[in-house]
């Protein structure tokens, strides 16, 4: 990037921060609060399933709408993680502890936190069943249960993680192993995988690959490394504009991309990875590795499979514009557990939270929802320790960019937004129910505020 370009981009980012400043000032008074109540009742006006990004954001919004005493969140975990940071943790640029906050600290003050797991949904009777056969009824249900990792669907995992040279940025138990494997690299193949299933943050499998390339160059080991991206997909990225940019990156950095290759087995004791050629079913390839980063197969939460609220694949079946369940008008969904045809990211959750807030407001007044979700999602594609391609797009895989610049170019400013600004927005805005995505900023920026 030229000096002029860098200054120009910095100015635009400062403008973005200025636009957000009043909201951030407003939110500062909410940072310190007592923990949410933990006593559960048997009925709530709004019941939220899941304490991830979507669940916490919507519970904060619903608290302001119907009152804290009328909202409950079902979530068994004691810790809330900002998972987008794990790319940088795996690359040694951030510490794992920076991604973790106690669940009690993010739970909206005054709402009931039910520390349990959902075992069954009965939408015909407006209730859910929890562990220990506890029944909780609701008037409105928001399902934000996330996505389930399935390492066990790869032969040899998860037990293979006991060995060195292998890691995965998708789990709190294995993300630090990625960094250790990268530090311990000596000579051979560094393999990065992408599974034959839907995944959350579809750019993450190659982000860590670019960071690994940069690290090996800085440590003088790159000439001894053969970096391979074995992806089950037929393209490097689903949006052509950004795919073209990434193809230039892998070409410039001498990274081999092998399409339609699906990881089916890890022989960790021998440092071997077995891939199926999806274009030739039954045909396999075995690669020796010095470092292996695994992106696991993923699927819907078990409680949603064969549920009345789900589609045939087990994903929560919602209207793609209103996020209202297609069968039960008082059931709504947000985030990775839904069948929304867009990339599953925290940025998508932010945009969805704003739309779902408007949808619920109208449904509660017996009115028809009018606010429409356009599929906005974002993937900050980390390509170096100080560079990012900021991919933003919609349902039609068309760019839907915030800044009036070419976001397919690697930029230092976008890296700092990913590494430094977005975590602040997440903890202080999205989870507080004040951040509904960049649409207002995008609108102002493209009206000429630069």
N, C-alpha and C positions, 0 to 999 in steps of 0.2 A: 504494500500500500504506500502511495506517495505521502509526503508530509502534509500536503494540502488536503488530500483525501482523509487522512487520519484526523486532522483538526476539524474538518467538516463533519465527519461522523461523530466525533466527540461532542460537538456543539448540538447536534441533533439529539444525542442521548441525554445531554444536560437538559434540553427542552422537554424531553419525555419525563425526566425526573421532576422538573418544575411543575409539569402538569399534574403529577401525582402528589406533590407536596402537601396540599391542603388535606387530602385524605389521610396521608401518613401522620400529619399532626393530629388529626381527629382520632386516629387509631392509637396514638401513644398512651392515651389515658386508659386503654383497655389492656395494656400489656401485663399488669399485675392484678391478679384476682385470686380469690380462694378457689379451691378445687370444686368441681361439679359434685352435686349430691350423688350418692351411690345407692340410696334406698330405692328399690323398684316398686312400682304400683302395678296394678293389673290392667290399667287403661291409660292411654295418652291420646291427645288430639293428633299429635305428629310423632310417629315412631320412626327412627332412623336406624337402619341396619348397616353397621360398618363405621369404624373410626379412622378411616384413611382421609385423604384430601377431600373427596367429595362428601363424605359423611359429616366431617367436622365443619366444612364450609356451609353445608345446608342446615346443620343444626344451629349454627350461629345466626343464619338468616331467619330460620323459623322461630328462634327465640324472640327476635324483634317483632315477629309477625303475630305470634299467639301467646307469648309469655313463656319464660323459662320453665315454669312449673308444669307446662303442658307439653313439654318436649322431652324425649328420652333417646339415648344412643346406646345401642347394643354393640359392645366391643370388648373382647376378652384381653387384648394386649395391654401391657403396662407402659409400652414405649411407642411413640409415634416417630416414624422416620421420614425425612425428606429424601426420597430415593433418587431423584435426579442427580444428587451429589455423588452417588456411588461410582459414576463414571470417573470422576476426578479422584475418588478414594482409590479405586483400582489402579489408577495411573500414578499414584503417589503424590498428587497435587493437593489433596485435602485429607484431613483425619476423619475416621469413621465417627468419632464422638461428635463432630460438628453437624452430623446429619440427624442426631437423635435428641428428642425432647421427651420428658415424661408425659404420658397420655393425659394425666391430670392437669398439666399446664396448658394444653391446647383445647381441652374440653370446655365449651362455653359455660361460664359461671351460672350456676343455678339449675341447669338441666340435669336430669337424672342420668347417670352413667351406669348402665346395667352391664356388669362384668361377666358376660356369659357368651356362649355361642348359639347361633340360630340353628335349630335342628330340622325345622319344618315350617312351611308357609301354608296358611289356610285362608286365602283371599276371599273365598265365598263366605267365610264367617268373620272376616276382618280381624284376624288374629295370627300370631306366630307362636311357635313353640320353641322354648329354649332348653338348655341342659337341665337335668333334674325334673323334666316334665312340667316346667313352668310355662304358663300361658300368659301372653300379653296381648291385649286388644288395642285397636287403634281406629281413628277416623281417617287419617291419611298415613300412607306408608311410603317412605323413601328408601330405596334399596341401593346401597353403595358398597357392595361386598368385594369389589376388586376382582383380581384374577388369581388363579391358582398355578403355582409352579409345579412341574412334573418331571423332576430329575430322574425319578424312578422309571420313566419310560425309555430312558437310554440305558441299555445293558451295561452294568458295571458302575452305575451311579445310583445313589449318592455316595456309596461306600468308597468310591475311587478318590474322593476328595481327601481321604486320609493320606494320600501320597503327595509328594511335592510335584512341582511343574504344572499344576492344573489349578484353575480358579474360575470364578464366575461372579460378575458384578451384579447379578440379580438377587443375591441372597446375603443377608447380614452375616451369615455363617461363613461365606466363601469369598466375599469381596476383597478382604485383605490378603487372601491367598493369591489373588491375581497380581497384586503388587510384589509379593514375595517371589512369585514365579518369574516376573519380569526382571527383578533385581538379580535373580540367580541364573538368568539366561547366559549360556556360554556359546553354543554353536548348534545350528540345526534349524528345524522348522518351527515357526511360531504360527499356530493355527487358530483362527477365530471363526466361530460357527453361527449359523442362523437356522432355526428349526422350521419344520413343515407345519406350523400352527400359527394362529394369531399370537402376537406378543405385545407386551407393553413397551413403549419407547422403542420403536423399531429401528431407530438410528443407533442405539447404544451398542449393539454388537460390533459395529465398525468404528465407533468413536474410540473405544479402547484400543483398537488396532492402530489407529493413527497416533495415539499417544505412545503406544509401544514402539512404533517406528521412530518417533521423535526421541524417545528415551535411548533407544539402541544407537541412534546416530550420535547423541550427546556423549554416550559412554564409549564410543569407538567400537561397538560390536555389530553395527549394521551390516558390514560386509560379510559377516559370518552367519547372517540370518536370512532365511527364506520365509517371507511373510505371506501367508495364504488366507484368503477370505473364502470359506466354503459355505455358500448360502443355498438354501433350498429354493429360493426364488429364482426367477428368470431375468431379473433386473437388479441393479445395485441399489436403487431407490425408486419409490413409486411415483414420484413427481419428476417429469422429464427435465425441467429446468435445473433442478438440484442434482439429478442423476448425471447430467452432462458435466456439471462442475466436479462431482465426485470421481467420475471416470478420468478426468484430467489429473486429479490428486493421486489416484492409484497408479496412473501411468508415470507421473513425475517421480513417484517414490518407489517404483519397481515392486509393486504389490500385486501378487497373482490373485485374480478373482475367478473362482470356479463355481459356475451356476448349477442349479438343480442337484446339489450335493447335500444330503441330509445325514447328520450324525446319528448313528444307531447303536454304537457300542464304544465304550472306553475301556481299554486294557491298561489301567494305570500302572500296574506293576511292570509292564513292558514299555510304557510310554507310547502306546499305539492307539490311534483313533480310527474307527471304522465308519465309512460313509457309504450310503446307498446312492446310486445314480438314479435319480427320479425319472430320467428319460429312458432308462433301461431297468425296469423293476426287477429286483433280485440280483442285479449286478452290484458288487461292492468294491470299494477301494480301501486299502489299509495304508495309513500314513504314520510314520514315526514322528514324534513331536518332542521338542525341547521345552516348549511352552504351549499350553492349550487353554483357550478361554471358551467356556461353554455357555451358550444361551439355551436354557432349557425349553422343552415343549411346554405350552401353557394351555389352560382351559378354564371354563367357567367354574365358579364355586360349586362344590358337590350338592349343596342344599338347593341350588337352582336347577340342577339336572332333573328332568321329568317333572318339574314344578308347573302348576297351571299358569304362572306368570311368564314362563320362558318359551323360547322357540324350540325347534326340533334339535338344535345343537346345544341346548342348555343355557344359552345366553338370555338375559332378561329382555323381553320383547317390548320395545318402546317405539312410539312414533318418533321418527328421526328429526322432526321439527320442534315438537313440544315436550318430548321426553316423558310423555304420559304412556302408561302401559296400554297396549292395544286391546286388552280384554277387560281390565278392571280400572275404571276411571279415577279411583282414589289411590292408585298405586303408581309410583313414579320411579325413575331410575337415573343414575348418573355414573359416569366413569367407566372403568375397565370391564365391569360385569355386564354391560349392556351390549346389544347387537347393533349399535350405531355404526354405520359404515365409514368410520374415520379412524385415524391412528390413535391408539390409546396412550395419552400423555397427560401430565399434570396441566399443561396449557389447555388441553381440550376440556378438562374438568373445570378450569376457571371459566371458560366461555359458557359451558353448559350450566354452571351454577347460576349465572345471571339470567339465562333463559328459563331455567326451572323455577327460579324465584318468581318470575312474572307469571309463569304457567300456574303455579300453585295459588298465587294471589287471586287470579281470575276464577279458578276452579272453586276456591273457598267462597266466592261470591255467586256461585252458580252461573258463571259466565264462561263463554268459550275462549280457550287460549288463543292469543294472536301473535305473541312473540315467537319468532322462528329461529332455530339454531341452524346455522349454515354449514356445520361440520368443521368449523375452525379448529385447527390444531397446529402445534408448533414443535419443531425438533431442532434445537441448537446443535448442529453437527460439529462437534469438537474435532478439529483436524490437526491441532498442535497444542502445545502448552500455553499458547497465547493467541490462538486463532479459532474462529468459529464461522461456519456458514449457517446463517439463521434461516432455516426452512419454515415457512408458514403457508398453509394451504387449506382448501375446503373439501367438501364431499366429492367434488368433481376432479380432485387432484390438480386443481389450478392454484397457482400462487395467490395468497391473500396476505400481502406483506404490510407491515406496520410502517416501515420507514421509506421515505422517497429516495431510496438508493437501491443499487443492485445487490440484493441480499444473497445472491448465489456466489458472491466473492468472499474469500476468506478475510475476516476483519478482526483486528485486535480489540476494537470497541465491543464487538459482539461477544468475544470471549469474556470480557469483564462483566458484561450484562449477565451472561450465563453463570459465571463463577461467583460474582459478588452481589449483583443487584437482585437477581431472581430469588435467591434464598430469603432475602429481606422481604420481598413481596409475598413470598409463600407464607412465612411465619406471621407476618404482621398485617397482611391484607387478605389473601385468599382464605386462610383458616379463620379469620375474623368475619368473613362474609362481606368484605368490602371490595374485593377484586373480581370482576366478572370478565376478565380478558381485556385485550388491548384495543377493542373496537373503537371506543371513544377517542383514544390517543391516535389511532390510525386515521380516523376521520378528520381530526384537527390537523395532523401532520400533512395530510394530502390536500387540505384546504389552504396550505401555504405557511403554516407555523413551523419554522425550521430553525 
